[in-house]
Amino acid sequence: MEYISIICWVLAAVCNAVMDTLADRPHFERSIFSNLNPEFWLKTESWDNKYKDIDGDGEGDVEAGLRFKGPLGFLNNLFDAWHIFQSAMVVLIVCAIVFFPYSFSLCISKTREWVNILGWILLFGFTWNITFMACYASIFQRKLS
């Protein structure tokens, strides 16, 4: 349980990298996701999956409204990959915050709390940025020959 906060934080950064990779056609087509169905994976194609289809063309229509409303409204985020990863990122960030007090006891300074706060900001910021860039710029990109 000691590292659960930072693990959640790293996984949230991975979700963010997936979101950016799926956000537009040029990034999607150069990614490891490009062989997957763009109607689910590519944000610019899949965003309308959460809306009802009123004209029968297979595409959701904003005018028709969301498929689910009220307490079940969260289910609308399960119809495309971008929103699934966005929801997962938010949940993981919340978990990182909730589990933080149980995860670490790093104390750089016993007398200056601001030094500890700055240390945590730098550690979590560095961890997010390194994880995001490793995934977005390397892991999720296909090697072009």
Backbone torsions as a table, in degrees:
resi	resn	phi	psi	omega
1	MET	NA	-11.9	-175.2
2	GLU	-64.4	-32.8	-175.4
3	TYR	-108.5	10.0	-174.0
4	ILE	-62.3	-35.2	-179.5
5	SER	-63.2	-48.4	-177.4
6	ILE	-71.8	-32.4	176.3
7	ILE	-64.2	-45.0	177.1
8	CYS	-61.1	-41.0	179.8
9	TRP	-62.5	-45.0	179.2
10	VAL	-63.6	-44.4	179.3
11	LEU	-64.4	-34.5	175.8
12	ALA	-64.1	-39.8	177.7
13	ALA	-65.9	-36.9	175.7
14	VAL	-62.5	-44.6	177.6
15	CYS	-59.3	-40.8	178.7
16	ASN	-63.9	-39.0	177.4
17	ALA	-66.0	-38.7	175.9
18	VAL	-62.1	-45.9	-180.0
19	MET	-56.6	-46.8	-179.4
20	ASP	-66.5	-32.7	178.5
21	THR	-69.1	-33.8	-178.3
22	LEU	-88.9	-3.6	-169.0
23	ALA	-69.1	-32.4	-178.5
24	ASP	-146.4	162.2	-173.7
25	ARG	-60.1	-45.2	-178.1
26	PRO	-59.6	-42.9	179.5
27	HIS	-70.9	-40.7	179.4
28	PHE	-60.9	-46.0	-176.0
29	GLU	-68.1	-22.6	177.3
30	ARG	-94.0	4.9	-173.2
31	SER	-102.9	170.6	176.5
32	ILE	-69.9	-10.3	179.7
33	PHE	-89.9	-5.2	-171.0
34	SER	-62.9	-23.2	179.1
35	ASN	-85.1	-2.4	179.9
36	LEU	-91.4	161.5	-176.4
37	ASN	-61.4	113.2	-179.4
38	PRO	-64.3	-22.1	177.9
39	GLU	-66.2	-16.5	175.1
40	PHE	-112.1	-37.0	-170.4
41	TRP	-93.8	-35.4	-176.7
42	LEU	-85.8	119.0	-173.7
43	LYS	-56.0	-42.1	-177.2
44	THR	-68.5	-16.6	176.9
45	GLU	-101.2	-30.5	-168.6
46	SER	-99.1	-10.3	-173.7
47	TRP	-58.5	-28.8	-175.7
48	ASP	-83.2	-1.9	179.4
49	ASN	-62.3	-23.2	-177.2
50	LYS	-81.5	-5.8	-178.8
51	TYR	-103.9	153.4	176.5
52	LYS	-68.4	147.3	177.5
53	ASP	-98.2	111.2	-178.0
54	ILE	-102.1	-17.5	-177.9
55	ASP	-105.4	4.4	173.6
56	GLY	75.4	13.8	-178.8
57	ASP	-89.4	2.8	179.7
58	GLY	85.0	-3.4	178.7
59	GLU	-108.1	140.0	176.9
60	GLY	-68.0	148.9	-179.1
61	ASP	-117.9	123.0	-178.6
62	VAL	-56.3	-38.8	-179.1
63	GLU	-60.2	-27.5	-178.1
64	ALA	-77.4	-18.8	-179.4
65	GLY	89.5	171.0	-179.1
66	LEU	-67.7	153.0	178.1
67	ARG	-63.2	-41.2	-178.9
68	PHE	-121.6	141.6	178.8
69	LYS	-127.3	168.8	176.4
70	GLY	67.2	-140.4	-175.8
71	PRO	-62.3	-21.5	179.5
72	LEU	-94.0	6.4	-177.8
73	GLY	-57.4	-28.7	179.2
74	PHE	-61.9	-23.5	-180.0
75	LEU	-64.3	-22.0	177.8
76	ASN	-61.7	-22.4	-179.3
77	ASN	-82.4	3.6	-178.4
78	LEU	-102.0	7.0	-174.7
79	PHE	-100.5	-0.2	173.9
80	ASP	-153.1	150.7	-174.0
81	ALA	-62.0	-40.8	-176.6
82	TRP	-58.9	-45.6	-179.2
83	HIS	-72.2	-30.8	175.0
84	ILE	-62.8	-47.2	-179.7
85	PHE	-69.1	-32.3	175.4
86	GLN	-64.7	-45.9	179.2
87	SER	-62.7	-43.4	178.4
88	ALA	-62.0	-40.9	179.1
89	MET	-60.4	-45.1	-179.8
90	VAL	-62.9	-45.5	179.2
91	VAL	-61.4	-42.4	179.9
92	LEU	-66.8	-37.6	176.0
93	ILE	-63.6	-44.0	178.1
94	VAL	-61.6	-43.2	177.7
95	CYS	-61.8	-41.0	178.2
96	ALA	-60.3	-39.8	179.0
97	ILE	-69.2	-47.1	-177.0
98	VAL	-64.0	-41.8	-177.2
99	PHE	-85.5	-6.1	-177.4
100	PHE	-54.3	-47.8	-178.5
101	PRO	-61.5	-23.0	-178.8
102	TYR	-94.5	-7.0	-171.2
103	SER	-94.1	-46.1	-171.7
104	PHE	-130.6	152.1	173.8
105	SER	-127.6	31.1	179.1
106	LEU	-63.8	126.0	178.5
107	CYS	-137.4	105.5	-178.6
108	ILE	-76.6	-42.5	-178.0
109	SER	-128.9	130.5	178.6
110	LYS	-82.7	-14.9	-176.0
111	THR	-112.2	-23.3	-177.9
112	ARG	-117.6	101.5	-178.6
113	GLU	-63.3	-34.1	-178.2
114	TRP	-62.3	-29.6	177.8
115	VAL	-67.4	-41.4	177.2
116	ASN	-64.2	-44.1	179.8
117	ILE	-61.8	-46.1	178.1
118	LEU	-60.9	-40.0	177.9
119	GLY	-60.9	-43.2	178.9
120	TRP	-67.8	-40.2	177.8
121	ILE	-60.4	-45.7	180.0
122	LEU	-65.9	-42.8	-179.5
123	LEU	-63.5	-48.7	-178.4
124	PHE	-71.2	-37.2	177.1
125	GLY	-64.7	-45.4	178.4
126	PHE	-62.0	-45.9	-179.1
127	THR	-60.9	-44.6	179.3
128	TRP	-60.8	-51.1	-174.9
129	ASN	-64.7	-40.4	178.9
130	ILE	-66.7	-44.9	179.7
131	THR	-62.9	-47.9	-179.1
132	PHE	-58.2	-51.1	-176.1
133	MET	-66.6	-36.8	178.1
134	ALA	-62.3	-42.6	-179.6
135	CYS	-74.5	-51.9	-173.8
136	TYR	-65.5	-45.9	-172.9
137	ALA	-90.2	-18.5	-176.3
138	SER	-124.1	-64.1	-171.4
139	ILE	-63.4	-42.4	-176.2
140	PHE	-87.0	-2.5	179.9
141	GLN	-97.7	133.7	175.1
142	ARG	-72.9	144.5	175.3
143	LYS	-78.4	117.7	179.2
144	LEU	-84.2	133.8	-177.8
145	SER	-100.7	NA	NA
